[in-house]
Amino acid sequence: MKILRLHHVSVLLVAACCTTQVLAAEPDYAKAALDMMKADFKAKGPATMERMVQQDEAQALCSANPQGLKPKPAKKLEQAQLAAVKYPADGQYMGDWKNGEKIAQNGRGMQSSDAVGSVNGGNCYACHQMSKTEISFGNIGPTLYQYGKLRGASPEIVKYTWGKIYNAQAYNACSKMPRFGHNGVLTEAQLKDVMALLLDVESPVNK
Ligand code: HEC
């Protein structure tokens, strides 16, 4: 019996020692992942190394807090992003919804297989339902069907919609939606066309 007891104690001791050791040796997975991307990613055309490994302050803060930010830092991030939104200099927010539909459908741009300087799409349908006629769409984002019909086009709605598309993080700190204006994905003219797709009464979004 005595021998057995001693044996148990030693097993416990071994377990205690080794669990601590394993925890202490836990690798830095974030660094390992970044090192792997730096070593293995081959920059090509518009898919540059900077876009792969360099984060701005907002991205870094969101990456460091995958469970979401506390209300105060979230508000601070949103305010800083909102302050950097550029509204159309001519005060004209609405372009052509027909072009907007093409931009929303287009998922090309900024990829390794795209030519440098080629026109980018917005790929809105990848995450949103928009018109009733297009039945192929993703649902990471909420449906935008009847966006303008339901909300109208008051100056407040127009300004909010522009700001949201220009920089989604201005209204939702760690939004999953690309920052189309902020990151120069879409031009001002393209943003106006997408605005018309959402807000023009003639647009299929509002039928
Ligand atoms: C990668 C996915 C993704 C893409 C691509 C995307 N969005 Fe979004 N969008 C979202 C998500 C997720 C939300 C909801 C969370 C949030 O508000 O940030 C959202 C929210 C919105 C909202 C706010 C809706 C509301 O109820 O106020 C608008 C407007 C919008 N998106 C428009 C667009 C347009 C226009 C495009 C294309 C130019 C686009 N989105 C592309 C993911 C996406």
py3Dmol code that shows the C-alpha trace and the ligand (Angstrom):
import py3Dmol

protein = """\
ATOM      1  CA  MET A   1       0.000   0.000   0.000  1.00  0.00           C
ATOM      2  CA  LYS A   2       2.741   2.399   0.961  1.00  0.00           C
ATOM      3  CA  ILE A   3       4.489   1.891  -2.330  1.00  0.00           C
ATOM      4  CA  LEU A   4       1.293   2.493  -4.232  1.00  0.00           C
ATOM      5  CA  ARG A   5       0.646   5.757  -2.407  1.00  0.00           C
ATOM      6  CA  LEU A   6       4.131   7.004  -3.112  1.00  0.00           C
ATOM      7  CA  HIS A   7       3.676   6.106  -6.717  1.00  0.00           C
ATOM      8  CA  HIS A   8       0.490   8.202  -6.876  1.00  0.00           C
ATOM      9  CA  VAL A   9       2.227  11.191  -5.372  1.00  0.00           C
ATOM     10  CA  SER A  10       5.039  11.014  -7.860  1.00  0.00           C
ATOM     11  CA  VAL A  11       2.566  10.791 -10.759  1.00  0.00           C
ATOM     12  CA  LEU A  12       0.878  13.919  -9.468  1.00  0.00           C
ATOM     13  CA  LEU A  13       4.204  15.701  -9.164  1.00  0.00           C
ATOM     14  CA  VAL A  14       5.190  14.737 -12.688  1.00  0.00           C
ATOM     15  CA  ALA A  15       1.821  15.932 -14.011  1.00  0.00           C
ATOM     16  CA  ALA A  16       2.121  19.245 -12.179  1.00  0.00           C
ATOM     17  CA  CYS A  17       5.647  19.897 -13.377  1.00  0.00           C
ATOM     18  CA  CYS A  18       4.934  19.096 -17.021  1.00  0.00           C
ATOM     19  CA  THR A  19       1.647  20.984 -17.383  1.00  0.00           C
ATOM     20  CA  THR A  20       3.431  24.127 -16.185  1.00  0.00           C
ATOM     21  CA  GLN A  21       6.270  23.530 -18.596  1.00  0.00           C
ATOM     22  CA  VAL A  22       3.952  23.044 -21.585  1.00  0.00           C
ATOM     23  CA  LEU A  23       2.069  26.264 -20.765  1.00  0.00           C
ATOM     24  CA  ALA A  24       5.292  28.237 -20.419  1.00  0.00           C
ATOM     25  CA  ALA A  25       6.486  27.012 -23.809  1.00  0.00           C
ATOM     26  CA  GLU A  26       3.227  27.996 -25.621  1.00  0.00           C
ATOM     27  CA  PRO A  27       4.338  29.415 -28.983  1.00  0.00           C
ATOM     28  CA  ASP A  28       3.340  32.906 -30.128  1.00  0.00           C
ATOM     29  CA  TYR A  29       0.819  31.810 -32.763  1.00  0.00           C
ATOM     30  CA  ALA A  30       0.097  35.346 -34.010  1.00  0.00           C
ATOM     31  CA  LYS A  31       3.791  35.898 -34.732  1.00  0.00           C
ATOM     32  CA  ALA A  32       4.143  32.432 -36.274  1.00  0.00           C
ATOM     33  CA  ALA A  33       1.193  33.133 -38.609  1.00  0.00           C
ATOM     34  CA  LEU A  34       2.606  36.514 -39.626  1.00  0.00           C
ATOM     35  CA  ASP A  35       6.067  35.033 -40.225  1.00  0.00           C
ATOM     36  CA  MET A  36       4.500  32.319 -42.394  1.00  0.00           C
ATOM     37  CA  MET A  37       2.580  34.893 -44.466  1.00  0.00           C
ATOM     38  CA  LYS A  38       5.727  36.991 -44.908  1.00  0.00           C
ATOM     39  CA  ALA A  39       7.735  33.944 -45.986  1.00  0.00           C
ATOM     40  CA  ASP A  40       5.157  32.254 -48.228  1.00  0.00           C
ATOM     41  CA  PHE A  41       3.029  35.020 -49.777  1.00  0.00           C
ATOM     42  CA  LYS A  42       4.264  36.040 -53.207  1.00  0.00           C
ATOM     43  CA  ALA A  43       3.346  39.622 -54.053  1.00  0.00           C
ATOM     44  CA  LYS A  44       1.984  39.952 -57.577  1.00  0.00           C
ATOM     45  CA  GLY A  45       0.421  42.908 -59.386  1.00  0.00           C
ATOM     46  CA  PRO A  46      -2.011  44.822 -57.170  1.00  0.00           C
ATOM     47  CA  ALA A  47      -1.789  42.138 -54.432  1.00  0.00           C
ATOM     48  CA  THR A  48       1.120  43.748 -52.620  1.00  0.00           C
ATOM     49  CA  MET A  49       3.051  42.602 -49.565  1.00  0.00           C
ATOM     50  CA  GLU A  50       2.026  45.768 -47.676  1.00  0.00           C
ATOM     51  CA  ARG A  51      -1.642  44.849 -47.968  1.00  0.00           C
ATOM     52  CA  MET A  52      -0.845  41.397 -46.625  1.00  0.00           C
ATOM     53  CA  VAL A  53       1.179  42.220 -43.535  1.00  0.00           C
ATOM     54  CA  GLN A  54       0.722  45.915 -42.674  1.00  0.00           C
ATOM     55  CA  GLN A  55      -2.266  46.894 -40.559  1.00  0.00           C
ATOM     56  CA  ASP A  56      -3.363  50.424 -39.762  1.00  0.00           C
ATOM     57  CA  GLU A  57      -4.256  51.407 -36.201  1.00  0.00           C
ATOM     58  CA  ALA A  58      -7.935  50.432 -36.548  1.00  0.00           C
ATOM     59  CA  GLN A  59      -7.165  47.018 -38.036  1.00  0.00           C
ATOM     60  CA  ALA A  60      -4.496  46.296 -35.410  1.00  0.00           C
ATOM     61  CA  LEU A  61      -6.863  47.179 -32.567  1.00  0.00           C
ATOM     62  CA  CYS A  62      -9.617  44.940 -33.983  1.00  0.00           C
ATOM     63  CA  SER A  63      -7.176  42.061 -34.587  1.00  0.00           C
ATOM     64  CA  ALA A  64      -5.921  42.327 -31.011  1.00  0.00           C
ATOM     65  CA  ASN A  65      -9.523  42.147 -29.725  1.00  0.00           C
ATOM     66  CA  PRO A  66     -11.267  39.398 -31.694  1.00  0.00           C
ATOM     67  CA  GLN A  67     -14.140  39.301 -29.177  1.00  0.00           C
ATOM     68  CA  GLY A  68     -14.931  42.968 -29.978  1.00  0.00           C
ATOM     69  CA  LEU A  69     -13.961  46.287 -28.395  1.00  0.00           C
ATOM     70  CA  LYS A  70     -15.300  47.743 -25.155  1.00  0.00           C
ATOM     71  CA  PRO A  71     -17.747  50.658 -25.704  1.00  0.00           C
ATOM     72  CA  LYS A  72     -15.209  53.457 -25.040  1.00  0.00           C
ATOM     73  CA  PRO A  73     -12.411  52.346 -27.418  1.00  0.00           C
ATOM     74  CA  ALA A  74     -15.076  51.358 -29.994  1.00  0.00           C
ATOM     75  CA  LYS A  75     -16.558  54.875 -29.911  1.00  0.00           C
ATOM     76  CA  LYS A  76     -13.074  56.416 -30.172  1.00  0.00           C
ATOM     77  CA  LEU A  77     -12.200  54.267 -33.197  1.00  0.00           C
ATOM     78  CA  GLU A  78     -15.520  55.086 -34.918  1.00  0.00           C
ATOM     79  CA  GLN A  79     -15.069  58.825 -34.323  1.00  0.00           C
ATOM     80  CA  ALA A  80     -11.556  58.779 -35.810  1.00  0.00           C
ATOM     81  CA  GLN A  81     -12.751  56.823 -38.873  1.00  0.00           C
ATOM     82  CA  LEU A  82     -15.776  59.104 -39.338  1.00  0.00           C
ATOM     83  CA  ALA A  83     -13.562  62.212 -39.151  1.00  0.00           C
ATOM     84  CA  ALA A  84     -11.588  60.880 -42.158  1.00  0.00           C
ATOM     85  CA  VAL A  85     -14.657  60.356 -44.406  1.00  0.00           C
ATOM     86  CA  LYS A  86     -14.545  62.567 -47.525  1.00  0.00           C
ATOM     87  CA  TYR A  87     -17.968  63.671 -48.708  1.00  0.00           C
ATOM     88  CA  PRO A  88     -18.461  64.677 -52.385  1.00  0.00           C
ATOM     89  CA  ALA A  89     -17.034  68.172 -52.898  1.00  0.00           C
ATOM     90  CA  ASP A  90     -19.888  69.098 -55.266  1.00  0.00           C
ATOM     91  CA  GLY A  91     -22.542  68.039 -52.745  1.00  0.00           C
ATOM     92  CA  GLN A  92     -23.901  65.582 -55.358  1.00  0.00           C
ATOM     93  CA  TYR A  93     -24.301  62.112 -53.805  1.00  0.00           C
ATOM     94  CA  MET A  94     -26.264  60.312 -56.470  1.00  0.00           C
ATOM     95  CA  GLY A  95     -24.908  58.806 -59.703  1.00  0.00           C
ATOM     96  CA  ASP A  96     -26.358  56.215 -62.071  1.00  0.00           C
ATOM     97  CA  TRP A  97     -27.935  53.108 -60.505  1.00  0.00           C
ATOM     98  CA  LYS A  98     -27.316  51.069 -63.694  1.00  0.00           C
ATOM     99  CA  ASN A  99     -23.570  51.541 -63.228  1.00  0.00           C
ATOM    100  CA  GLY A 100     -24.068  50.939 -59.513  1.00  0.00           C
ATOM    101  CA  GLU A 101     -25.582  47.527 -60.266  1.00  0.00           C
ATOM    102  CA  LYS A 102     -22.521  46.589 -62.368  1.00  0.00           C
ATOM    103  CA  ILE A 103     -20.189  47.711 -59.573  1.00  0.00           C
ATOM    104  CA  ALA A 104     -22.191  45.736 -56.986  1.00  0.00           C
ATOM    105  CA  GLN A 105     -21.959  42.633 -59.212  1.00  0.00           C
ATOM    106  CA  ASN A 106     -18.234  43.007 -59.931  1.00  0.00           C
ATOM    107  CA  GLY A 107     -15.980  41.054 -57.597  1.00  0.00           C
ATOM    108  CA  ARG A 108     -12.756  41.791 -59.428  1.00  0.00           C
ATOM    109  CA  GLY A 109      -9.972  44.151 -58.476  1.00  0.00           C
ATOM    110  CA  MET A 110      -6.837  44.282 -56.304  1.00  0.00           C
ATOM    111  CA  GLN A 111      -6.169  40.563 -56.735  1.00  0.00           C
ATOM    112  CA  SER A 112      -2.960  38.955 -57.995  1.00  0.00           C
ATOM    113  CA  SER A 113      -4.703  38.042 -61.261  1.00  0.00           C
ATOM    114  CA  ASP A 114      -5.827  41.651 -61.934  1.00  0.00           C
ATOM    115  CA  ALA A 115      -3.788  44.135 -63.956  1.00  0.00           C
ATOM    116  CA  VAL A 116      -2.346  47.054 -61.960  1.00  0.00           C
ATOM    117  CA  GLY A 117      -4.676  50.032 -62.388  1.00  0.00           C
ATOM    118  CA  SER A 118      -7.671  47.949 -63.544  1.00  0.00           C
ATOM    119  CA  VAL A 119     -11.135  49.082 -62.414  1.00  0.00           C
ATOM    120  CA  ASN A 120     -12.223  47.619 -59.064  1.00  0.00           C
ATOM    121  CA  GLY A 121     -15.679  46.273 -58.288  1.00  0.00           C
ATOM    122  CA  GLY A 122     -17.566  46.588 -54.987  1.00  0.00           C
ATOM    123  CA  ASN A 123     -18.665  42.939 -54.765  1.00  0.00           C
ATOM    124  CA  CYS A 124     -21.659  44.008 -52.647  1.00  0.00           C
ATOM    125  CA  TYR A 125     -23.679  40.932 -53.649  1.00  0.00           C
ATOM    126  CA  ALA A 126     -21.030  38.693 -52.100  1.00  0.00           C
ATOM    127  CA  CYS A 127     -22.380  39.791 -48.705  1.00  0.00           C
ATOM    128  CA  HIS A 128     -25.764  41.434 -49.319  1.00  0.00           C
ATOM    129  CA  GLN A 129     -29.058  40.721 -50.980  1.00  0.00           C
ATOM    130  CA  MET A 130     -29.848  43.845 -53.029  1.00  0.00           C
ATOM    131  CA  SER A 131     -32.355  43.448 -55.884  1.00  0.00           C
ATOM    132  CA  LYS A 132     -35.024  40.758 -56.189  1.00  0.00           C
ATOM    133  CA  THR A 133     -33.808  39.838 -59.686  1.00  0.00           C
ATOM    134  CA  GLU A 134     -30.345  38.736 -58.543  1.00  0.00           C
ATOM    135  CA  ILE A 135     -30.831  35.481 -56.651  1.00  0.00           C
ATOM    136  CA  SER A 136     -27.143  34.718 -56.110  1.00  0.00           C
ATOM    137  CA  PHE A 137     -25.923  36.626 -53.060  1.00  0.00           C
ATOM    138  CA  GLY A 138     -24.154  36.132 -49.740  1.00  0.00           C
ATOM    139  CA  ASN A 139     -25.601  36.869 -46.321  1.00  0.00           C
ATOM    140  CA  ILE A 140     -22.656  37.981 -44.166  1.00  0.00           C
ATOM    141  CA  GLY A 141     -24.286  41.417 -44.292  1.00  0.00           C
ATOM    142  CA  PRO A 142     -27.984  42.282 -43.841  1.00  0.00           C
ATOM    143  CA  THR A 143     -30.313  42.404 -46.838  1.00  0.00           C
ATOM    144  CA  LEU A 144     -30.301  45.801 -48.545  1.00  0.00           C
ATOM    145  CA  TYR A 145     -33.422  45.009 -50.595  1.00  0.00           C
ATOM    146  CA  GLN A 146     -35.727  48.078 -50.555  1.00  0.00           C
ATOM    147  CA  TYR A 147     -33.065  50.069 -48.684  1.00  0.00           C
ATOM    148  CA  GLY A 148     -34.232  53.421 -50.100  1.00  0.00           C
ATOM    149  CA  LYS A 149     -37.928  52.532 -50.126  1.00  0.00           C
ATOM    150  CA  LEU A 150     -37.843  51.739 -46.405  1.00  0.00           C
ATOM    151  CA  ARG A 151     -35.625  54.622 -45.268  1.00  0.00           C
ATOM    152  CA  GLY A 152     -36.241  57.392 -47.759  1.00  0.00           C
ATOM    153  CA  ALA A 153     -33.495  59.738 -48.908  1.00  0.00           C
ATOM    154  CA  SER A 154     -33.434  62.462 -46.240  1.00  0.00           C
ATOM    155  CA  PRO A 155     -30.117  64.376 -45.913  1.00  0.00           C
ATOM    156  CA  GLU A 156     -29.343  62.304 -42.773  1.00  0.00           C
ATOM    157  CA  ILE A 157     -29.912  58.964 -44.521  1.00  0.00           C
ATOM    158  CA  VAL A 158     -27.897  60.093 -47.561  1.00  0.00           C
ATOM    159  CA  LYS A 159     -24.985  61.227 -45.370  1.00  0.00           C
ATOM    160  CA  TYR A 160     -25.068  58.051 -43.240  1.00  0.00           C
ATOM    161  CA  THR A 161     -25.191  55.774 -46.308  1.00  0.00           C
ATOM    162  CA  TRP A 162     -22.250  57.565 -47.936  1.00  0.00           C
ATOM    163  CA  GLY A 163     -20.227  57.380 -44.712  1.00  0.00           C
ATOM    164  CA  LYS A 164     -21.067  53.698 -44.211  1.00  0.00           C
ATOM    165  CA  ILE A 165     -19.959  52.708 -47.725  1.00  0.00           C
ATOM    166  CA  TYR A 166     -16.939  55.033 -47.604  1.00  0.00           C
ATOM    167  CA  ASN A 167     -15.772  53.590 -44.284  1.00  0.00           C
ATOM    168  CA  ALA A 168     -17.885  50.909 -42.581  1.00  0.00           C
ATOM    169  CA  GLN A 169     -15.761  51.201 -39.411  1.00  0.00           C
ATOM    170  CA  ALA A 170     -17.007  54.774 -38.921  1.00  0.00           C
ATOM    171  CA  TYR A 171     -20.308  53.294 -37.721  1.00  0.00           C
ATOM    172  CA  ASN A 172     -19.303  49.855 -36.483  1.00  0.00           C
ATOM    173  CA  ALA A 173     -15.794  49.756 -34.978  1.00  0.00           C
ATOM    174  CA  CYS A 174     -14.696  46.323 -36.190  1.00  0.00           C
ATOM    175  CA  SER A 175     -17.036  45.912 -39.171  1.00  0.00           C
ATOM    176  CA  LYS A 176     -16.360  43.050 -41.569  1.00  0.00           C
ATOM    177  CA  MET A 177     -17.334  45.263 -44.520  1.00  0.00           C
ATOM    178  CA  PRO A 178     -14.503  46.623 -46.707  1.00  0.00           C
ATOM    179  CA  ARG A 179     -13.766  50.373 -46.395  1.00  0.00           C
ATOM    180  CA  PHE A 180     -14.476  51.244 -50.018  1.00  0.00           C
ATOM    181  CA  GLY A 181     -13.661  54.972 -50.025  1.00  0.00           C
ATOM    182  CA  HIS A 182     -11.128  55.017 -47.199  1.00  0.00           C
ATOM    183  CA  ASN A 183      -8.957  52.382 -48.881  1.00  0.00           C
ATOM    184  CA  GLY A 184      -9.456  53.690 -52.416  1.00  0.00           C
ATOM    185  CA  VAL A 185     -11.230  50.536 -53.574  1.00  0.00           C
ATOM    186  CA  LEU A 186     -13.975  52.553 -55.295  1.00  0.00           C
ATOM    187  CA  THR A 187     -13.637  56.046 -56.813  1.00  0.00           C
ATOM    188  CA  GLU A 188     -15.935  58.917 -55.831  1.00  0.00           C
ATOM    189  CA  ALA A 189     -17.901  58.444 -59.077  1.00  0.00           C
ATOM    190  CA  GLN A 190     -18.321  54.715 -58.375  1.00  0.00           C
ATOM    191  CA  LEU A 191     -19.488  55.442 -54.815  1.00  0.00           C
ATOM    192  CA  LYS A 192     -22.135  57.796 -56.237  1.00  0.00           C
ATOM    193  CA  ASP A 193     -23.346  55.073 -58.605  1.00  0.00           C
ATOM    194  CA  VAL A 194     -23.644  52.592 -55.722  1.00  0.00           C
ATOM    195  CA  MET A 195     -25.510  55.243 -53.680  1.00  0.00           C
ATOM    196  CA  ALA A 196     -28.027  55.538 -56.546  1.00  0.00           C
ATOM    197  CA  LEU A 197     -28.425  51.760 -56.598  1.00  0.00           C
ATOM    198  CA  LEU A 198     -29.466  51.887 -52.925  1.00  0.00           C
ATOM    199  CA  LEU A 199     -31.488  55.119 -52.912  1.00  0.00           C
ATOM    200  CA  ASP A 200     -32.872  55.899 -56.403  1.00  0.00           C
ATOM    201  CA  VAL A 201     -36.603  55.103 -56.598  1.00  0.00           C
ATOM    202  CA  GLU A 202     -36.057  53.648 -60.088  1.00  0.00           C
ATOM    203  CA  SER A 203     -33.349  51.226 -58.894  1.00  0.00           C
ATOM    204  CA  PRO A 204     -34.242  47.489 -58.813  1.00  0.00           C
ATOM    205  CA  VAL A 205     -33.261  47.597 -55.112  1.00  0.00           C
ATOM    206  CA  ASN A 206     -36.403  49.663 -54.449  1.00  0.00           C
ATOM    207  CA  LYS A 207     -38.854  47.765 -56.653  1.00  0.00           C
TER     208      LYS A 207
END
"""
ligand_1 = """\
43
HEC
C -17.344 41.191 -46.968
C -18.734 41.455 -46.815
C -19.317 42.768 -47.278
C -19.206 43.379 -48.507
C -18.380 42.934 -49.698
C -20.070 44.529 -48.453
N -20.667 44.628 -47.225
Fe -22.012 46.037 -46.643
N -22.095 45.201 -44.763
C -21.468 44.039 -44.405
C -21.825 43.720 -43.041
C -21.336 42.507 -42.253
C -22.702 44.730 -42.595
C -23.401 44.810 -41.218
C -22.423 45.152 -40.130
C -21.983 46.572 -40.202
O -22.861 47.459 -40.169
O -20.798 46.836 -40.295
C -22.846 45.659 -43.716
C -23.632 46.784 -43.685
C -23.904 47.590 -44.786
C -24.768 48.755 -44.780
C -25.529 49.291 -43.577
C -26.881 48.657 -43.526
C -27.789 49.296 -42.506
O -28.766 48.604 -42.123
O -27.595 50.441 -42.106
C -24.783 49.266 -46.047
C -25.565 50.471 -46.542
C -23.912 48.437 -46.850
N -23.395 47.426 -46.053
C -23.669 48.614 -48.193
C -22.737 47.894 -48.946
C -22.411 48.176 -50.333
C -23.081 49.257 -51.171
C -21.445 47.291 -50.708
C -20.701 47.209 -52.015
C -20.097 48.432 -52.511
C -21.175 46.438 -49.545
N -21.987 46.831 -48.510
C -20.260 45.397 -49.533
C -20.624 43.281 -45.177
C -20.245 43.568 -46.482
"""
view = py3Dmol.view(width=600, height=400)
view.addModel(protein, "pdb")
view.setStyle({"model": 0}, {"cartoon": {"style": "trace"}})
view.addModel(ligand_1, "xyz")
view.setStyle({"model": 1}, {"stick": {}})
view.zoomTo()
view.show()
